Amino acid sequence: MDIRQAQQEQKNIMPNVNLTDLYCYSCEKKLANETTFERHLQLIHSIFKSAPPENELKPDIDDPNNYCRACQKTFCSRGSYRTHLRVVHQMTLSSLKSNEQLPDPYNRDYYCSVCKKKYPVVTLYRRHCKEVHFMTLKHPSIVNPNAEINVNDPKLHCAQCERSFCNKVMFKRHLIQIHGIEACITRSYRKANHNNKRK
C-alpha cells in the first residue's frame, strides 16, 4: 500500500470531480487547472467526470465526428471516442461494424485493412488494433506468431521473434518473459552445442 492510499483511508474523504475550486480534499492538494484536476482524479483516485444522468441525451456510438452529445465533447480519434464511451458512460461496445473482419496486427506496413488507414509506427498501429478493434495482442517483438519455437535450438534462435541470442541464459530468459515458456535446456542441446564448438 502506498502512502497516498494510507492517507486517503485515514481521512476517508472521497474526492469530488464536480468541484470548481480545483482542490482535492482527499490529498489536500490544489491543482492548477480543470484538466490537471480531472487527470489527477483519474490517475490517483480512478474517478472519472460523471456522465450525464440516464434520462438525458445518450452518446451515439457511431457518430462519424467522434462527438459525444451527452458530454458535448469531440474526440480526436475513433479509438479515443470509444474509450470515452466505455470508461465514462460505461457502455459495452461490440466490435466495429465489419463484425468478423479484423486487421492483421503483424502487417509490416502498419496498414489497417478494416479502417483503410496507415500508421507511421508499429506502436500506434498496435494501439489502434487494441483500442478500436478490441484485439488482444501478443508481445510486440513477436513477428511470426504461427512459427514453432524450438527451446533446444542449437543456434539459440526464436522462430516467432525471428531473433537469435548470444547465450543460453538470455535465450531462456526471453522464452520465459516473452512466451511464458519454462525452457529446460536438455542434454541433447548441450551435446550439440559442445560438438559445434569443437568444429
C-alpha positions in Angstrom: 0.0 0.0 0.0 1.5 3.4 -1.0 1.4 6.5 1.2 -1.4 8.2 -0.7 -3.7 5.2 -0.2 -3.0 5.1 3.5 -3.6 8.9 3.9 -6.8 8.6 1.9 -8.1 5.8 4.0 -7.3 7.7 7.2 -9.2 10.8 6.0 -12.0 8.6 4.5 -12.8 11.5 2.1 -13.7 10.8 -1.5 -12.7 13.5 -4.0 -15.4 15.3 -5.8 -14.9 15.6 -9.6 -17.5 18.3 -9.9 -15.9 20.9 -7.5 -15.0 24.1 -9.2 -12.2 25.2 -6.7 -9.9 22.5 -8.2 -9.0 21.3 -4.7 -8.6 17.6 -3.9 -9.8 17.3 -0.3 -8.6 13.8 -0.1 -5.0 14.7 -0.9 -5.2 18.2 0.4 -3.8 19.5 -2.9 -4.9 22.3 -5.2 -4.5 21.7 -8.9 -3.5 24.3 -11.5 -6.5 24.0 -13.9 -9.5 21.8 -14.7 -7.5 19.5 -17.0 -4.9 18.7 -14.4 -7.6 18.3 -11.7 -9.5 15.8 -13.8 -6.3 14.0 -14.7 -5.3 13.8 -11.0 -8.7 12.3 -10.1 -8.4 9.7 -12.9 -4.8 8.7 -12.2 -4.6 8.9 -8.4 -8.2 8.1 -7.4 -9.6 6.3 -10.5 -12.5 8.7 -10.6 -13.9 10.0 -13.9 -16.0 13.0 -14.5 -19.6 12.0 -14.1 -21.6 11.2 -17.2 -24.9 13.0 -17.6 -28.0 11.3 -15.9 -29.6 8.4 -17.8 -32.7 10.5 -18.8 -30.7 13.0 -20.8 -29.1 12.5 -24.2 -27.1 9.3 -24.7 -24.0 9.2 -26.9 -24.2 8.0 -30.4 -21.7 5.1 -30.7 -21.5 5.5 -34.5 -21.1 9.3 -34.6 -18.9 10.0 -37.6 -17.3 13.1 -36.0 -16.5 11.3 -32.7 -18.8 13.7 -30.9 -20.3 12.8 -27.6 -23.6 14.7 -27.4 -24.1 13.8 -23.8 -20.8 15.5 -22.7 -20.7 17.9 -25.6 -17.1 17.0 -26.4 -15.4 16.0 -29.7 -12.6 13.4 -29.7 -9.6 13.4 -32.0 -9.9 9.7 -33.0 -12.5 7.0 -33.1 -10.4 5.0 -30.6 -10.3 7.7 -28.0 -14.1 8.3 -28.5 -14.8 4.6 -28.0 -12.5 4.5 -24.9 -14.5 7.5 -23.6 -17.8 5.7 -24.1 -16.5 2.6 -22.3 -14.9 4.5 -19.3 -17.2 7.5 -18.7 -20.5 6.2 -19.9 -19.8 2.6 -19.0 -21.1 1.4 -22.4 -20.4 -2.1 -23.6 -19.3 -1.8 -27.2 -19.2 -4.6 -29.7 -16.6 -4.8 -32.4 -16.8 -2.4 -35.2 -19.5 -2.8 -37.9 -17.3 -5.0 -40.0 -18.0 -7.7 -37.4 -15.8 -10.7 -38.2 -13.2 -8.8 -40.1 -10.1 -7.8 -38.1 -6.8 -6.2 -39.2 -3.6 -8.2 -39.3 -1.7 -6.8 -36.2 1.6 -8.0 -37.7 1.2 -6.1 -41.0 4.7 -4.8 -41.7 3.2 -1.7 -43.4 1.2 -0.8 -40.3 -1.9 -0.7 -42.5 -5.4 -1.3 -41.1 -7.3 -3.1 -43.8 -10.6 -2.6 -41.9 -10.4 1.2 -41.4 -8.2 1.7 -44.6 -5.7 3.7 -42.6 -1.9 3.5 -42.5 0.1 4.3 -39.3 3.7 5.7 -39.2 5.0 3.4 -36.5 4.2 0.0 -35.1 3.2 1.2 -31.6 0.5 3.5 -33.0 -0.8 0.7 -35.3 -0.9 -1.8 -32.4 -2.6 0.7 -30.1 -5.2 1.2 -32.9 -5.8 -2.6 -33.1 -6.3 -2.9 -29.3 -8.4 0.2 -28.7 -10.5 0.3 -31.9 -10.8 -3.4 -32.8 -10.5 -4.7 -29.2 -7.8 -7.1 -30.2 -5.7 -8.9 -27.6 -2.2 -8.8 -28.9 0.9 -10.7 -28.1 4.2 -9.1 -27.2 5.3 -6.6 -30.0 8.6 -8.5 -30.7 6.5 -11.5 -31.9 6.5 -11.0 -35.7 5.7 -14.6 -36.7 3.2 -15.9 -34.2 2.5 -19.2 -36.0 6.1 -20.3 -36.0 7.1 -23.2 -33.8 9.7 -22.4 -31.1 12.4 -25.0 -30.6 13.6 -24.5 -27.0 16.7 -26.6 -27.8 17.6 -24.7 -30.9 21.5 -25.0 -31.2 21.6 -21.5 -32.7 19.5 -20.1 -29.8 17.0 -18.8 -32.4 13.5 -17.8 -31.5 11.4 -18.5 -34.6 8.4 -16.4 -33.5 10.5 -13.3 -32.9 13.0 -14.0 -35.7 15.8 -13.3 -33.3 18.9 -15.2 -32.1 20.6 -14.9 -28.7 24.3 -14.8 -27.7 24.0 -17.3 -24.9 21.5 -19.8 -23.4 20.8 -17.7 -20.3 19.5 -14.8 -22.5 17.6 -17.3 -24.7 16.0 -19.0 -21.7 15.1 -15.6 -20.1 13.5 -14.5 -23.4 11.4 -17.7 -23.6 10.1 -17.2 -20.1 9.4 -13.4 -20.2 8.0 -13.1 -23.8 6.5 -16.5 -24.5 5.8 -17.9 -21.0 7.8 -21.0 -21.8 9.7 -22.5 -18.9 12.5 -23.8 -21.1 14.6 -26.7 -19.9 17.8 -26.9 -21.8 18.3 -30.6 -22.5 21.4 -32.7 -22.6 21.0 -33.1 -26.4 21.2 -29.4 -26.7 24.3 -29.2 -24.6 25.9 -32.0 -26.5 25.1 -30.5 -29.9 26.4 -27.1 -28.8 29.5 -28.7 -27.4 30.1 -30.6 -30.7 29.7 -27.3 -32.7 32.3 -25.6 -30.6 34.9 -28.4 -31.3 34.5 -27.9 -35.1 
